[in-house]
Amino acid sequence: MAVFNYKQRNNILLIILIILGCCILYSLRFIAGALLSTVIMYTILRPVYLYITMHWKWNRIVASIGLIASSFLIIVLPFFLLSLMVIDRISEFENDPIKLKILVRRIDDFLGAKLHQPDLVENAMQRATAYISDLFPSIIGGAFDLLLGIVIMYFLLYFMFINHEKFESEAIKYSPFREQNALKFAAELKNTTYSNVLGQGLIALVQGALVSIGFFMFGIRDAIFWGVISTFLSFIPVLGSPLVFVPAALLEMANGNDREGIGLLIWGFVLVINIDNVIRFLIAKKVGNIHPIITVIGVVIGIPVFGIMGLVFGPLLLSYFILTVKIYETSRIATDRLEKIKSIDEEL
């Protein structure tokens, strides 16, 4: 009969834990978005929760429920309603494809005369259709999954707030980093989340509002709708908002409205795009800034996995990965130095 020693039993236990952990992670893949949303919301709302419980002396349960209700009304519900509005308008275009083809053909005829690119917009629209279908799948075909994700997020968030001291101490305790590096990781995690979610969200809202204002100023229809579209697309640096106001300006010029078209192009390239750089500069002074390359790659990674939320989750996950690599490298260098010091002491 085989008898395992202490080290062998620990190794077997470790293998079992790894197998069980992989099974659990595989089972949780369907609610990965909800788990990531919980981390984001906890990071953003934690300072508010601590303030109202410590300074205003609110009961923890009341504070948690109040924050959950407020965040739902201010963040989740408007986002959901705006997404439904976009989907409704996209459905109108799908039900009346002739209208869309006429608009595309007008721009193509205009560009064909000016740039000798007769099918440029039609090819771009085909790609855009595929992109939008990836952008909104979670709302178009999975309303129940979306609702379930919101319920799970707020369920976890409630207990994380109620027991925040224990949750944070356990997170540090079981972190793979040393306590000092774990605290550093938490601080960088906060800055990264703020920069990606609040910073990029502010940029998107401002650019979307400016696009709507530009459409109003130059008498272009559906200003609010295209402003919302621009808000979503503005999560993609540089390329986002021009995907809205450039075709609109070209369409106006194709219809003979040169003053409106040129005015919208000037408004977009002078104000809408440059406001991105101004806000990023202000954000960088407060919480740091995320490089546009990380944002673009993150969006490409995130959209196929998370749908429209991939605009936020993709860059955030990529930023978390890079942050973890940096912390690991710092910890490795520190460990190597300690080992060298120990070896020198032993030689002496």
N, C-alpha and C positions, 0 to 999 in steps of 0.2 A: 504493500500500500504506500503510495507516494505521500510524503510529508513535505509541505511547503514551508520554507523559512519565512521570517518576517519580511524581508525585502521582496521575495517572490509574491507573497500575498498582496503587498502594496502595489506591485506592478500589475497583478491581475485585477485588483480593485480599480486601478487607474484606467486600464483597458475597458472595463465595464462602464465606468463613468463616461469615457469618451464615446463609446457606442451609444449609451443612453442619451448623452448630450446631442449627438448627431441626429438621433431619432426625434428628439424634442424639437430641435431647430428645423428639421424637415417638416414636422407637423405644424410648426408655427409660420411656415412660409406664406400662408394665405393671409395672415394678419401682420405681416412685417411692416406694412404701411402704418397700421394702427399703433404698433409698438414704437416706431420711429416718431410718429406724431406725438405720442405721450412724452417722449424725451424732450422734444422741441417745446411743447406746451409747458412742461414742468420747468424747463430752463428759463423760459420767457416770463412765466407767471410767479416763479418762486420769490423774487424780490417784493412783488406786490403782496403776496401771501404773508411773508414775514413782517412786512410793514404794518398791515392791518391787524395782525395778531399780537405783535409786540408793542406797537405805539397806540393803536386804537383799542387794544385789549378785546378784540372780537373772539368769540368762541371759535375753536378750530373747525367744528362741523359747519357752523354758519358761514365762516370765511371760505371754506372749501366749496360749499354749495353756491355761495354768491359768486365766486370766481368762475366756477364752471358755467353757471347760467350766463354771466356777463360775456365770457369768451365765446359761448355759443351764439349769442345774439349779435356780438360785434364782429366776430371773425368767421365762424363756420357758416351761419345762416346766410349772410350776404354773399359769401363765396359760392355757396350752393345755388342761390337764386340767380346770380349773375351767370353761372355756368349753364343753368337751365335756359336762360334767355338766349345765350349763344347757341345752344343746341336747337332751340326752337327756330331761330332764324336760319341756321344751317339746313334744317329740315325743309324750310320754305324754298331754299335754293334747289334742294334735291327734288322737290315736288314740281318745281317749275324750271327745269334745266335750260329751256330755250332762253329765258331771261338772262341767265348767267352767261350762256354762250354768246348772246348778242353783245354783252358788255365786254367779254374777253375778245371778241372779234373786232370791236371798235378800237381797243388798245393795240391789238396786233396789227391792224391796218395802219394805225398811226406810227407805230414803231417800224413797220415795214417800209414806210415812206422815208422815215428819218434815219433809221439805223440799219436798214436792210436785214431785219430779223423778223420775218412775218409770223412765225409760230412761237415766239419767245414766251409770251404770257400764257398761251395754251399749255405749253409744256410745263411751265411753272405751276399752273393751276392743278395739273394732274398730280404733281409732287405734293402740293399743298393739301390736296384732298386726302392723300394717304397719311400725311403728317397730322392733320386734324383728327382723323379716325383713330390714330394712336394717342392723341392728346386727351380725348374725352371718353375713352372706353369704359372707365369705371362708373361714369354717370349715365352713359347711354344704355349700357347693357347690364349694369350691376348695381341698381339702386339699393337692393337688400344688402349686398356686401358693403356698400358705402355706409349704410345705416349701422350695420353691425360693427364696422370699424370705429365709428364715432362713439358707439356705446362702450366698446372695449376701452377706447382711449380715456373716456371720462371716468369709467369704473376704476381703472388703474390710477388715474390722476388723483382721484378722491383719496384713496388709501395712501398714496405717496405723500400727499399734503398732510394728512392726519398724523402720519408716523414719519415725518420728514427727517427727524434726527436719527432714528434707527435706520431708515433707508440709506441715508448718506454715509453713516458710519459703517454699515455693512458693505456698501459699495466700495469704500476705501479699503476695508479689511480684506475683501476677496479680490481686490484689484491685482492684476499681474505685476503692477509697478510698486516700487517702494512708496511709502506714505508721502514723501516730499514730491516725488514725480507724479503721484496720483492727484495730489492737490494742484500741482501745476497743470496737469491734464484737464482737471475740472475747470480751472480758470480759462484755459485756452478753448475748451469746449464751449464755455459760455460766450466768449468773444466770437468764436466761429459761428455759433448759432445766431447770435445777434446780427452779425455782418451778413450772413446768408439770408436769414428770414426777414428780420426787421429792415435791414439796409436795402437789400434787393427788393423787398416788398414795397418800401417807400419809393424807390426809383420807379418801379413798375406803375404804381398808383399815380405819381406825378406825370410820367410820360403819357399814360393813358388819358389823364385829365387834359393835358396840353393838346393831344391829338383831337379830343372832342372839341376843345375850344377852337382849334384851327378849322375843324370842319364847320362849326357854327359861324365863324368869322367869314368864311368864303362860300357860305350857302350850300354846303354839300350835305346831302340827305343822310339820315341814320347816324348822326354824330355820336350819340351815346353808345349805340351798338358797336361802332368801329373803335370807340374809345376803350370799351371793355375788351375787345379783341386785342387791341394794342397793349392793354395792361397785361394780359396773359403772355403775349409774345415778347414783352419788354424784359422778361426774365432771361432772354437770350441777349447778351451784350452786343451792342452796335447793330446787329442785324434785325433786332426785334421790331421796333416801331416803324422803320422804313418799309417793312413788308406790308404796312397798312397805308401810310400816307403817300408813298411813291406811286403805287397803282392808281390810287384815287386822283392824284394830281395828273397823271398821264391820261386818265379817263376824261377829266375836265378839259384838258388840252385837245384830246381827240374829238370832243364835242364842240370845239371852237371857243371854249372859255379859257383863253390863254392867260388872262389876268389872274383868274382864280387858281388855275393850275400852277403857274409860276409862283404865286403868292404862297400857296400851300407848301411847295418844295422849299422855299426860303424859310418859312416858319418851321418846317420839320428839321432841316439840316442845320439851321442856325440855333434854334432854341431847344427843340425836343431832344435832339441827340446830345447837345452840349450840356444840358441839365444833368445828364447821366454822369459826366465827369465832375461837375460841381458837387453833386450829392456824394459821390464816391470819395471825393477829397475830404468832405466833412465827416463821413463815416470813418475813414481811415484814421482821423485824428482822435476819435472816440474809442472805437473797438477794433480797429484794424480793418483791412480790406482783403477781399478774395480776388485773386488774379482772374481776369476775364477768360483765360484759357481753361482754368479749372471749372469755371461756370459753364462754358460751352461743352466741354467733354462730359461734365456731370449731367447736363441736360440730355445729351445723346445717350448716356447710359441709363438715366432715370426714366425717360418717357416710355420706352418699351416695357418696363417693369411696373411702374406705378401710374401710368397714364398721365393725366394733367398734373397730379401732385409730383411727378418726376421733375417738373420745372424747379421745385424746391428741394425734394429729397435727393435727387441725383447729385447736384453740386455739394449738398451737405454731406452725403456719404463719402464722396471723394475727398472733401476737406477733412472729415474725421479720419479717413485712412491715412492721409498725408501727415496729420497731426500725430497719429499713433506711431508712424514710422519715425518721426522726429523724436518723440519721447523715448522710444525704444533705443534709438541711436545714442541719445544722451545717457540713458541708463547703462548701455553697454560700455561706453567710454569710461563712465565712472567706475564700473565693476572692474574693467581692465586695469585702471589706475590703482584700485585697492589691492588687486592681486599682485601687481608689481611691487607695491609698498610692502606687502606681507612677505614676498619672496626676498626682498632686500633685508628686511628685519631678521628673517630666518638665517640668511647668510652671515649677518653680523653676530 
